[in-house]
């Protein structure tokens, strides 16, 4: 049976890695349930590009130098203020906006203004040149610059009077259409939901949102699905603010059931937060919420999903045992290590019990993202142990055997 694409809903052969958070904004979480046609032609070029090139998103990408890894990563991020015209301070002075790579911030630079010399009865010819202070080097250079502008000889300029003015206040405003941001966040919410709630494929909202994303269009009849609920907004803003060590360069997708309202997904892109109702149903999740945090600079992610250790498989070092003992242990299939209560004690090399049960070794286990198997709703975490660190006892023969590896299997509770 062929695998079905979560967007076009058709059985397909070719599936390619799809970044839930676009790769151009540092996305690292990848899924494999989107066909190559939907991925490249209908989502990447329209939805992902629209979000990553949104002026406000570009602002943060420039500050944090967030760009896609690989060949495209060599391209510098464009200045979002470039091409938006000259910017004026409160006194009407014009400025260019450049970017200081060392300070990682935008800086205004005065546009040089040449006022044509006019005759003055007492002082002769009088003119004015306004330039950035950082571009001023000497009086002679200023004379040459001004003279060249108006076809004069530098010697025609007898005296220069300088007046230093501090930088005037400059308010910069970036405006960007909401559509690219809303659709970009909808795509993230849709793919995140579909990954962890496969039965969402049959939800009425699911088909609607897939069509909106594939067509890159929101009709008048569909606008109500994007109306913001202020109560929901406050709830998610508060919840996201409580996340420890959260930074502006972290992207977030947070799936949460809200009583009386349905299933919502909040998406945070840099400092923007957007939440949308994914379904009217409230019974999709077994847990309170599902959370993914994507570090756009490190291009890594973490998923906060409740787990339960269900079983494990032990690999022991039998190399130094007699052939008969090795055979007996293999035939016991791990049962020989268990006590009457069913636990598997862990010993040190002197035969002293250091853990009552093998699962105690998993208490401080760090579960890396690559171990997640979302469709199976489980995690298999293989852990190698240094020879001589831990031992289990084969009770029938009453002797210790070194533990080489334990494969811990967790159930994902969502």
Secondary structure, 3 states (H helix, E strand, C coil): CCEECCCCCCEECCECCEECCCHHHCCCCEECCCEHHHHHHHHHHHHHHHHHCCHHHHHHHHHHCCCCCCHHHHCCCCCCCCCCCCEECCCCCEEEEEEECCCCEEEEEECCEEEEEEEECCCEEEEEEECCHHHCCCHHHHHHHHHHHHCCCHHHCCCCCCCCCCCCCCCCCCCCCHHHHHHHHHHHHHHHHHHHCHHHHHCHHHHHHHHHHHHCCCCHHHHHHHCCCHHHHHHHHHHHHCCCCCCCCEEEEEEEEECCCEEEEEEEECCEEEEEEEECCCCCCCCCEEEEEEECCCCEEEEECCEEEEEEEEEECCCCCCHHHHHHHHHHCCHHHCCCCCCCCEECCCCCEEECCHHHHHCCCCCCHHHEECCCCEEEEEEECCCCCCEEEECCCCEEEEEEEEEEEEEECC
